[in-house]
Amino acid sequence: MTTETPRWFKSSYSGNGGQCIEWAPEHAAATGEFMVRDSKDPHGPLLTFESSAWSSFVSAVQRDEFGAI
């Protein structure tokens, strides 16, 4: 991971319902690591995915493999 503070952006798919995630696209482009966090808790934990794992996760979401919460 780089020593720079990443710039976080809210997902364009997030609504105003409070269930939002943020990601750091510049970090992903520079390192291949996809970092995501809960927008309600910006100082809380974050998840880091390798590029292939993130692609697999996004594809599974698009196929609705996880169902409704």
Distance bins in CASP14 RR format, pairs under 12 A and 6 or more apart:
PFRMAT RR
TARGET T0000
AUTHOR 0000-0000-0000
RMODE 2
METHOD distances of the structure
MODEL  1
1 24 0 0 0 0 0 1 0 0 0 0 0
1 27 1 0 0 1 0 0 0 0 0 0 0
1 28 0 0 0 0 0 1 0 0 0 0 0
1 30 0 0 0 0 0 1 0 0 0 0 0
1 31 1 0 0 1 0 0 0 0 0 0 0
1 32 0 0 0 0 0 1 0 0 0 0 0
1 33 1 0 0 1 0 0 0 0 0 0 0
1 34 0 0 0 0 0 1 0 0 0 0 0
1 35 0 0 0 0 1 0 0 0 0 0 0
1 46 0 0 0 0 0 1 0 0 0 0 0
1 48 1 0 0 1 0 0 0 0 0 0 0
2 24 0 0 0 0 0 1 0 0 0 0 0
2 26 0 0 0 0 1 0 0 0 0 0 0
2 27 1 0 0 1 0 0 0 0 0 0 0
2 28 0 0 0 0 0 1 0 0 0 0 0
2 29 0 0 0 0 0 1 0 0 0 0 0
2 30 1 0 0 1 0 0 0 0 0 0 0
2 31 1 0 0 1 0 0 0 0 0 0 0
2 32 0 0 0 0 0 1 0 0 0 0 0
2 33 0 0 0 0 1 0 0 0 0 0 0
2 35 0 0 0 0 0 1 0 0 0 0 0
3 27 0 0 0 0 0 1 0 0 0 0 0
3 30 0 0 0 0 0 1 0 0 0 0 0
3 31 0 0 0 0 0 1 0 0 0 0 0
4 24 0 0 0 0 0 1 0 0 0 0 0
4 26 0 0 0 0 1 0 0 0 0 0 0
4 27 0 0 0 0 1 0 0 0 0 0 0
4 30 0 0 0 0 1 0 0 0 0 0 0
4 31 0 0 0 0 0 1 0 0 0 0 0
5 24 0 0 0 0 1 0 0 0 0 0 0
5 26 0 0 0 0 0 1 0 0 0 0 0
5 27 0 0 0 0 1 0 0 0 0 0 0
5 35 0 0 0 0 0 1 0 0 0 0 0
5 42 0 0 0 0 0 1 0 0 0 0 0
6 22 0 0 0 0 1 0 0 0 0 0 0
6 23 0 0 0 0 1 0 0 0 0 0 0
6 24 1 1 0 0 0 0 0 0 0 0 0
6 25 0 0 0 0 1 0 0 0 0 0 0
6 26 1 0 0 1 0 0 0 0 0 0 0
6 27 1 0 1 0 0 0 0 0 0 0 0
6 28 0 0 0 0 1 0 0 0 0 0 0
6 29 0 0 0 0 0 1 0 0 0 0 0
6 30 0 0 0 0 1 0 0 0 0 0 0
6 31 0 0 0 0 1 0 0 0 0 0 0
6 33 0 0 0 0 1 0 0 0 0 0 0
6 34 0 0 0 0 0 1 0 0 0 0 0
6 35 1 0 0 1 0 0 0 0 0 0 0
6 36 0 0 0 0 0 1 0 0 0 0 0
6 37 0 0 0 0 1 0 0 0 0 0 0
6 42 0 0 0 0 0 1 0 0 0 0 0
6 46 0 0 0 0 1 0 0 0 0 0 0
6 48 0 0 0 0 0 1 0 0 0 0 0
7 22 0 0 0 0 1 0 0 0 0 0 0
7 23 0 0 0 0 0 1 0 0 0 0 0
7 24 1 0 0 1 0 0 0 0 0 0 0
7 25 0 0 0 0 1 0 0 0 0 0 0
7 26 1 0 1 0 0 0 0 0 0 0 0
7 27 0 0 0 0 1 0 0 0 0 0 0
7 28 0 0 0 0 0 1 0 0 0 0 0
7 29 0 0 0 0 0 1 0 0 0 0 0
7 30 0 0 0 0 0 1 0 0 0 0 0
7 35 0 0 0 0 0 1 0 0 0 0 0
7 42 0 0 0 0 0 1 0 0 0 0 0
8 20 0 0 0 0 0 1 0 0 0 0 0
8 21 0 0 0 0 1 0 0 0 0 0 0
8 22 1 0 1 0 0 0 0 0 0 0 0
8 23 1 0 0 1 0 0 0 0 0 0 0
8 24 1 0 1 0 0 0 0 0 0 0 0
8 25 0 0 0 0 1 0 0 0 0 0 0
8 26 0 0 0 0 1 0 0 0 0 0 0
8 27 0 0 0 0 1 0 0 0 0 0 0
8 28 0 0 0 0 0 1 0 0 0 0 0
8 35 0 0 0 0 1 0 0 0 0 0 0
8 36 0 0 0 0 1 0 0 0 0 0 0
8 37 1 0 0 1 0 0 0 0 0 0 0
8 38 0 0 0 0 0 1 0 0 0 0 0
8 39 0 0 0 0 1 0 0 0 0 0 0
8 41 0 0 0 0 0 1 0 0 0 0 0
8 42 1 0 0 1 0 0 0 0 0 0 0
8 43 0 0 0 0 0 1 0 0 0 0 0
8 44 0 0 0 0 0 1 0 0 0 0 0
8 46 0 0 0 0 1 0 0 0 0 0 0
9 20 0 0 0 0 0 1 0 0 0 0 0
9 21 0 0 0 0 1 0 0 0 0 0 0
9 22 1 0 0 1 0 0 0 0 0 0 0
9 23 1 0 0 1 0 0 0 0 0 0 0
9 24 1 0 0 1 0 0 0 0 0 0 0
9 25 1 0 0 1 0 0 0 0 0 0 0
9 26 0 0 0 0 1 0 0 0 0 0 0
9 27 0 0 0 0 0 1 0 0 0 0 0
9 28 0 0 0 0 0 1 0 0 0 0 0
9 35 0 0 0 0 0 1 0 0 0 0 0
9 36 0 0 0 0 0 1 0 0 0 0 0
9 37 0 0 0 0 0 1 0 0 0 0 0
9 39 0 0 0 0 1 0 0 0 0 0 0
9 42 0 0 0 0 0 1 0 0 0 0 0
10 16 0 0 0 0 0 1 0 0 0 0 0
10 17 0 0 0 0 0 1 0 0 0 0 0
10 18 0 0 0 0 0 1 0 0 0 0 0
10 19 0 0 0 0 0 1 0 0 0 0 0
10 20 1 0 1 0 0 0 0 0 0 0 0
10 21 1 0 0 1 0 0 0 0 0 0 0
10 22 1 0 1 0 0 0 0 0 0 0 0
10 23 0 0 0 0 1 0 0 0 0 0 0
10 24 0 0 0 0 0 1 0 0 0 0 0
10 25 0 0 0 0 0 1 0 0 0 0 0
10 36 0 0 0 0 0 1 0 0 0 0 0
10 37 0 0 0 0 0 1 0 0 0 0 0
10 38 0 0 0 0 0 1 0 0 0 0 0
10 39 1 0 1 0 0 0 0 0 0 0 0
10 40 0 0 0 0 0 1 0 0 0 0 0
10 42 0 0 0 0 0 1 0 0 0 0 0
11 18 0 0 0 0 0 1 0 0 0 0 0
11 19 0 0 0 0 0 1 0 0 0 0 0
11 20 1 0 0 1 0 0 0 0 0 0 0
11 21 1 0 1 0 0 0 0 0 0 0 0
11 22 1 0 0 1 0 0 0 0 0 0 0
11 23 1 0 0 1 0 0 0 0 0 0 0
11 24 0 0 0 0 0 1 0 0 0 0 0
11 25 0 0 0 0 0 1 0 0 0 0 0
11 34 0 0 0 0 0 1 0 0 0 0 0
11 36 0 0 0 0 1 0 0 0 0 0 0
11 37 0 0 0 0 0 1 0 0 0 0 0
11 38 0 0 0 0 0 1 0 0 0 0 0
11 39 0 0 0 0 1 0 0 0 0 0 0
11 58 0 0 0 0 0 1 0 0 0 0 0
11 61 0 0 0 0 0 1 0 0 0 0 0
12 20 0 0 0 0 0 1 0 0 0 0 0
12 21 0 0 0 0 0 1 0 0 0 0 0
12 22 0 0 0 0 0 1 0 0 0 0 0
12 23 0 0 0 0 0 1 0 0 0 0 0
12 25 0 0 0 0 0 1 0 0 0 0 0
13 19 0 0 0 0 0 1 0 0 0 0 0
13 20 0 0 0 0 1 0 0 0 0 0 0
13 21 0 0 0 0 1 0 0 0 0 0 0
13 22 0 0 0 0 0 1 0 0 0 0 0
13 23 0 0 0 0 0 1 0 0 0 0 0
13 58 0 0 0 0 0 1 0 0 0 0 0
13 61 0 0 0 0 1 0 0 0 0 0 0
13 62 0 0 0 0 0 1 0 0 0 0 0
14 20 1 1 0 0 0 0 0 0 0 0 0
14 21 1 0 0 1 0 0 0 0 0 0 0
14 22 0 0 0 0 1 0 0 0 0 0 0
14 23 0 0 0 0 0 1 0 0 0 0 0
14 36 0 0 0 0 0 1 0 0 0 0 0
14 38 0 0 0 0 0 1 0 0 0 0 0
14 39 1 0 0 1 0 0 0 0 0 0 0
14 40 0 0 0 0 0 1 0 0 0 0 0
15 21 0 0 0 0 0 1 0 0 0 0 0
15 39 0 0 0 0 0 1 0 0 0 0 0
16 39 0 0 0 0 0 1 0 0 0 0 0
17 39 0 0 0 0 0 1 0 0 0 0 0
17 40 0 0 0 0 0 1 0 0 0 0 0
18 38 0 0 0 0 1 0 0 0 0 0 0
18 39 1 0 0 1 0 0 0 0 0 0 0
18 40 1 0 0 1 0 0 0 0 0 0 0
18 41 0 0 0 0 0 1 0 0 0 0 0
19 38 0 0 0 0 1 0 0 0 0 0 0
19 39 0 0 0 0 1 0 0 0 0 0 0
19 40 0 0 0 0 1 0 0 0 0 0 0
19 68 0 0 0 0 0 1 0 0 0 0 0
19 69 0 0 0 0 1 0 0 0 0 0 0
20 36 0 0 0 0 0 1 0 0 0 0 0
20 37 0 0 0 0 1 0 0 0 0 0 0
20 38 1 0 0 1 0 0 0 0 0 0 0
20 39 1 0 1 0 0 0 0 0 0 0 0
20 40 1 0 0 1 0 0 0 0 0 0 0
20 41 0 0 0 0 0 1 0 0 0 0 0
20 42 0 0 0 0 0 1 0 0 0 0 0
21 34 0 0 0 0 0 1 0 0 0 0 0
21 35 0 0 0 0 0 1 0 0 0 0 0
21 36 1 0 1 0 0 0 0 0 0 0 0
21 37 1 0 0 1 0 0 0 0 0 0 0
21 38 1 0 0 1 0 0 0 0 0 0 0
21 39 1 0 0 1 0 0 0 0 0 0 0
21 40 0 0 0 0 1 0 0 0 0 0 0
21 41 0 0 0 0 0 1 0 0 0 0 0
21 42 0 0 0 0 0 1 0 0 0 0 0
21 46 0 0 0 0 1 0 0 0 0 0 0
21 47 0 0 0 0 1 0 0 0 0 0 0
21 57 0 0 0 0 0 1 0 0 0 0 0
21 58 0 0 0 0 0 1 0 0 0 0 0
21 61 0 0 0 0 0 1 0 0 0 0 0
22 34 0 0 0 0 0 1 0 0 0 0 0
22 35 0 0 0 0 1 0 0 0 0 0 0
22 36 1 0 0 1 0 0 0 0 0 0 0
22 37 1 0 1 0 0 0 0 0 0 0 0
22 38 1 0 0 1 0 0 0 0 0 0 0
22 39 1 0 1 0 0 0 0 0 0 0 0
22 40 0 0 0 0 1 0 0 0 0 0 0
22 41 0 0 0 0 0 1 0 0 0 0 0
22 42 1 0 0 1 0 0 0 0 0 0 0
22 44 0 0 0 0 0 1 0 0 0 0 0
22 46 0 0 0 0 1 0 0 0 0 0 0
22 47 0 0 0 0 0 1 0 0 0 0 0
23 29 0 0 0 0 0 1 0 0 0 0 0
23 33 0 0 0 0 0 1 0 0 0 0 0
23 34 1 0 0 1 0 0 0 0 0 0 0
23 35 1 0 0 1 0 0 0 0 0 0 0
23 36 1 0 1 0 0 0 0 0 0 0 0
23 37 1 0 0 1 0 0 0 0 0 0 0
23 38 0 0 0 0 0 1 0 0 0 0 0
23 39 0 0 0 0 1 0 0 0 0 0 0
23 46 0 0 0 0 1 0 0 0 0 0 0
23 47 0 0 0 0 1 0 0 0 0 0 0
23 48 0 0 0 0 0 1 0 0 0 0 0
23 49 0 0 0 0 1 0 0 0 0 0 0
23 54 0 0 0 0 1 0 0 0 0 0 0
23 57 0 0 0 0 0 1 0 0 0 0 0
23 58 0 0 0 0 0 1 0 0 0 0 0
24 30 0 0 0 0 1 0 0 0 0 0 0
24 31 0 0 0 0 1 0 0 0 0 0 0
24 32 0 0 0 0 0 1 0 0 0 0 0
24 33 0 0 0 0 1 0 0 0 0 0 0
24 34 0 0 0 0 1 0 0 0 0 0 0
24 35 1 0 1 0 0 0 0 0 0 0 0
24 36 0 0 0 0 1 0 0 0 0 0 0
24 37 0 0 0 0 1 0 0 0 0 0 0
24 42 0 0 0 0 0 1 0 0 0 0 0
24 46 0 0 0 0 1 0 0 0 0 0 0
24 47 0 0 0 0 0 1 0 0 0 0 0
24 48 0 0 0 0 1 0 0 0 0 0 0
24 49 0 0 0 0 0 1 0 0 0 0 0
24 54 0 0 0 0 0 1 0 0 0 0 0
25 31 0 0 0 0 0 1 0 0 0 0 0
25 32 0 0 0 0 0 1 0 0 0 0 0
25 33 0 0 0 0 0 1 0 0 0 0 0
25 34 0 0 0 0 1 0 0 0 0 0 0
25 35 0 0 0 0 1 0 0 0 0 0 0
25 36 0 0 0 0 0 1 0 0 0 0 0
25 54 0 0 0 0 0 1 0 0 0 0 0
26 32 0 0 0 0 0 1 0 0 0 0 0
26 33 0 0 0 0 0 1 0 0 0 0 0
26 34 0 0 0 0 0 1 0 0 0 0 0
26 35 0 0 0 0 0 1 0 0 0 0 0
27 33 1 0 0 1 0 0 0 0 0 0 0
27 34 0 0 0 0 1 0 0 0 0 0 0
27 35 1 0 1 0 0 0 0 0 0 0 0
27 36 0 0 0 0 0 1 0 0 0 0 0
27 37 0 0 0 0 0 1 0 0 0 0 0
27 46 0 0 0 0 0 1 0 0 0 0 0
27 48 0 0 0 0 1 0 0 0 0 0 0
27 49 0 0 0 0 0 1 0 0 0 0 0
27 51 0 0 0 0 0 1 0 0 0 0 0
28 34 1 0 1 0 0 0 0 0 0 0 0
28 35 1 0 0 1 0 0 0 0 0 0 0
28 36 0 0 0 0 1 0 0 0 0 0 0
28 48 0 0 0 0 1 0 0 0 0 0 0
28 49 0 0 0 0 1 0 0 0 0 0 0
28 50 0 0 0 0 0 1 0 0 0 0 0
28 51 1 0 0 1 0 0 0 0 0 0 0
28 54 1 0 0 1 0 0 0 0 0 0 0
28 55 0 0 0 0 0 1 0 0 0 0 0
29 35 0 0 0 0 0 1 0 0 0 0 0
29 51 0 0 0 0 0 1 0 0 0 0 0
31 48 0 0 0 0 1 0 0 0 0 0 0
31 49 0 0 0 0 0 1 0 0 0 0 0
31 50 0 0 0 0 1 0 0 0 0 0 0
31 51 0 0 0 0 1 0 0 0 0 0 0
32 48 0 0 0 0 1 0 0 0 0 0 0
32 49 0 0 0 0 1 0 0 0 0 0 0
32 50 1 0 0 1 0 0 0 0 0 0 0
32 51 1 0 1 0 0 0 0 0 0 0 0
32 52 0 0 0 0 1 0 0 0 0 0 0
32 53 0 0 0 0 0 1 0 0 0 0 0
32 54 0 0 0 0 1 0 0 0 0 0 0
32 55 0 0 0 0 0 1 0 0 0 0 0
33 46 0 0 0 0 0 1 0 0 0 0 0
33 47 0 0 0 0 0 1 0 0 0 0 0
33 48 1 0 1 0 0 0 0 0 0 0 0
33 49 1 0 0 1 0 0 0 0 0 0 0
33 50 1 0 0 1 0 0 0 0 0 0 0
33 51 1 0 0 1 0 0 0 0 0 0 0
33 52 0 0 0 0 0 1 0 0 0 0 0
33 53 0 0 0 0 1 0 0 0 0 0 0
33 54 0 0 0 0 1 0 0 0 0 0 0
34 46 0 0 0 0 0 1 0 0 0 0 0
34 47 0 0 0 0 1 0 0 0 0 0 0
34 48 1 0 0 1 0 0 0 0 0 0 0
34 49 1 0 1 0 0 0 0 0 0 0 0
34 50 1 0 0 1 0 0 0 0 0 0 0
34 51 1 0 0 1 0 0 0 0 0 0 0
34 52 0 0 0 0 0 1 0 0 0 0 0
34 53 0 0 0 0 1 0 0 0 0 0 0
34 54 1 0 1 0 0 0 0 0 0 0 0
34 55 0 0 0 0 1 0 0 0 0 0 0
34 56 0 0 0 0 0 1 0 0 0 0 0
34 57 0 0 0 0 1 0 0 0 0 0 0
34 58 0 0 0 0 1 0 0 0 0 0 0
35 45 0 0 0 0 0 1 0 0 0 0 0
35 46 1 0 1 0 0 0 0 0 0 0 0
35 47 1 0 0 1 0 0 0 0 0 0 0
35 48 1 0 1 0 0 0 0 0 0 0 0
35 49 1 0 0 1 0 0 0 0 0 0 0
35 50 0 0 0 0 0 1 0 0 0 0 0
35 51 0 0 0 0 0 1 0 0 0 0 0
35 54 0 0 0 0 1 0 0 0 0 0 0
36 42 0 0 0 0 0 1 0 0 0 0 0
36 44 0 0 0 0 0 1 0 0 0 0 0
36 45 0 0 0 0 0 1 0 0 0 0 0
36 46 1 0 0 1 0 0 0 0 0 0 0
36 47 1 0 1 0 0 0 0 0 0 0 0
36 48 0 0 0 0 1 0 0 0 0 0 0
36 49 1 0 0 1 0 0 0 0 0 0 0
36 53 0 0 0 0 0 1 0 0 0 0 0
36 54 0 0 0 0 1 0 0 0 0 0 0
36 57 0 0 0 0 1 0 0 0 0 0 0
36 58 0 0 0 0 0 1 0 0 0 0 0
37 43 0 0 0 0 1 0 0 0 0 0 0
37 44 1 0 0 1 0 0 0 0 0 0 0
37 45 1 0 0 1 0 0 0 0 0 0 0
37 46 1 0 1 0 0 0 0 0 0 0 0
37 47 1 0 0 1 0 0 0 0 0 0 0
37 48 0 0 0 0 1 0 0 0 0 0 0
38 44 1 0 0 1 0 0 0 0 0 0 0
38 45 0 0 0 0 1 0 0 0 0 0 0
38 46 0 0 0 0 1 0 0 0 0 0 0
38 47 0 0 0 0 1 0 0 0 0 0 0
39 46 0 0 0 0 0 1 0 0 0 0 0
47 53 0 0 0 0 0 1 0 0 0 0 0
47 54 0 0 0 0 1 0 0 0 0 0 0
47 57 0 0 0 0 1 0 0 0 0 0 0
48 54 0 0 0 0 1 0 0 0 0 0 0
49 55 0 0 0 0 1 0 0 0 0 0 0
49 56 0 0 0 0 1 0 0 0 0 0 0
49 57 1 0 0 1 0 0 0 0 0 0 0
49 58 0 0 0 0 1 0 0 0 0 0 0
50 56 0 0 0 0 1 0 0 0 0 0 0
50 57 0 0 0 0 0 1 0 0 0 0 0
51 57 0 0 0 0 0 1 0 0 0 0 0
51 58 0 0 0 0 0 1 0 0 0 0 0
52 58 0 0 0 0 0 1 0 0 0 0 0
52 59 0 0 0 0 0 1 0 0 0 0 0
53 59 0 0 0 0 0 1 0 0 0 0 0
53 60 0 0 0 0 0 1 0 0 0 0 0
54 60 0 0 0 0 0 1 0 0 0 0 0
54 61 0 0 0 0 0 1 0 0 0 0 0
55 61 0 0 0 0 0 1 0 0 0 0 0
55 62 0 0 0 0 0 1 0 0 0 0 0
56 62 0 0 0 0 0 1 0 0 0 0 0
56 63 0 0 0 0 0 1 0 0 0 0 0
56 65 0 0 0 0 0 1 0 0 0 0 0
57 63 0 0 0 0 0 1 0 0 0 0 0
57 65 0 0 0 0 1 0 0 0 0 0 0
57 66 0 0 0 0 1 0 0 0 0 0 0
58 65 0 0 0 0 0 1 0 0 0 0 0
58 66 0 0 0 0 0 1 0 0 0 0 0
59 65 0 0 0 0 1 0 0 0 0 0 0
59 66 0 0 0 0 0 1 0 0 0 0 0
60 66 1 0 0 1 0 0 0 0 0 0 0
60 67 0 0 0 0 0 1 0 0 0 0 0
61 67 0 0 0 0 1 0 0 0 0 0 0
61 68 0 0 0 0 0 1 0 0 0 0 0
61 69 0 0 0 0 0 1 0 0 0 0 0
END
